[in-house]
């Protein structure tokens, strides 16, 4: 450390101040904010607190954490003890100082987990010292003036914070859940000062809010993926998601509370819809998963706190439009009033959120503000929102009547827990579709009594409710001390031990069995008619046992026969109003058929036969003369017609190309010219005509023979000669 006398007689800011330094008899001036005054100290980074299963992990790991945290506190307190110009020179030019502060914000315990270490005599004071020292460093970083001679201009301070990453939006997001609302005044002043010193942080804030929205979608996507795939996530993963959800919800709620100016950014990013959607689709499912694994898990309390934080954040977001209506009443408040109604209308697709929001923040007062402050608001929208929230999401009816009601979502509702807490009673009451069993109703009554008298045991409360018909009478008897003698002498803390299925089975049958499935719905020794199918061996009951039985089963033939008989039931009725002109028109518009000589001759013979038949008696004339049209043309007829076509082609070409035997015979009979490509024997020489024929065959061989198989197959398929 270079010692120098700090003098600022002119009260200049730190960025304009120069200090006199005497080195080896040479005096010169060095800026007060310079790397020369930076301390080359290796700062210790904060390590995560050792916790396992929500408790402090004892042993060597805890001892190592204590040792590292002591050095961390010493480094931070040493940094705070530096002079003004040395402090700023160190944090600007020594990156280890800022990294040490950031490490604490990333690994510190959130405020809702601090109760775990409060009872530990050695850990809690050390953590509190680190907690306090880091906050003091942050406060010193945003303080432009420490004294009349030690100060920075606000413009230069904002540039230092932003340019050298001394403070950032991610760091602010991490500090909010670490310090919580117990340090709300300090955090509020810190956040507002940072954005006032450097407006460029607003751009980073927009990106941070978008990342928070994507985080909500990531949590929801992971839960839905596990649900669709049928996978069961481990308890540690679900618990981590619950803590992470509370961390994100707390960050958003505290940000809009401490820095209300960011609500306009949230409105541009449609944060209101993201909050309601995450509340309705993710919190409900996450709560059900945690409750299914452990109905007394402490992470249910964290999810309850996350619910309260989300409702508070949504309230702060929509209050922006109400404030604008109050500031600009009349026509100036039409746009914010319409925006407020649109937000509430879009949230109606999330019924669980609508119910809980209406329960904690009734919208009747907000709607009255809109009516009084903005008379020109659309009354149709206003009445629609009022009916949907006040009469649909309220506590009286308990159902939404806006057309978005969903039974499944209503079953997932958190219920009407006092103070916003989740209880087994509310989960049971939310199931409106299925009637409650006797055991469920008893459990609900027990929870009602325990909510008022938590010092009683479940077993004692069940005995108490078995004696009284009403829950209120039972609680009144306990409070007044007017219990029967047997209940007055009983242990009030007696727990409830549910009966074992094996004991019940032994009492009913006299058979002692040791199986966890004894007495269930599939136990054939207890129930005469069991649910489901008892499968033995391969296959299912009623199905063929082997291939032979399956092939011998002709039941499908009878089904097909019955089906085709339905098509034969055609009602043939004669219509006197039928106009024969349609038949004449159809005959006149029919296409002309080109017939070859053989078909024409066959047609003439058929016509002659028809004329001869007309001269026969009436019994013979009544017989049908036309054959029914075949479903598929006879392949023999098709082949004959195709052979006739080929003959005509070869006759037109006068030979050449080596036609097939049938075509050659036809060509020779018709006198066509043949092309000789064989010629004389080898070694005797060939005629000029044979050579020309060979050349012609070689040049034109690609148009026929083995090169048109696909064309020929297509032709046969179109004519019905090959089954498709």
Secondary structure, DSSP 8 states (H G I E B T S, - for coil): --------TT---TTT-EEEEEETTEEEEEESSSGGG-------------EETTEE--SHHHHHHHHHHHHHHHHHHHHHTS-HHHHHHHHHH-HHHHHHHHHHHHHS--GGGGGGTTT-TTHHHHHHHHHHHHHHHHHHHT-SBSSSSSB--HHHHHHHHHHTTSS-HHHHHHHHHHHTGGGHHHHHHHHHHHHHH-TTHHHHHHHHHHHHHHHHHHHHHHHHHHHHHT----HHHHHHHHHHHHHHHHHHHHHHHH-GGGHHHHHHTTHHHHHHHHIIIIIHHHHHHHHHH-TT-THHHHHHHHHHHHHHHHHHHHHHHHHHHHHS-GGGGHHHHHHHHHHHHHGGG-HHHHHHHHHHS-SHHHHHHHHHH-TTS-HHHHHHHHHHHHTTSSTTT-S--SS---HHHHHT-----GGG---HHHHHHT--SS---HHHHHHHHHHHHHHH-TTS-HHHHHHHHHH-SSHHHHHHHHHHT---HHHHHS-TT-------HHHHHHHHH------TTTTSTT-TTT-SS-SS----SSS-TTS-SSHHHHHH--HHHHHHHHHHHHHH-------TT--THHHHHHHHTS------HHHHHHHHHHHHHHHHHHTS-HHHHTS--S----SS--HHHHHHHHHHHHHHHHHHHTS-S---HHHHHHHHHHT------S-S-TTS---HHHHHHHHHHHHHGGGSGGG-HHHHHHHHHHTTSS--
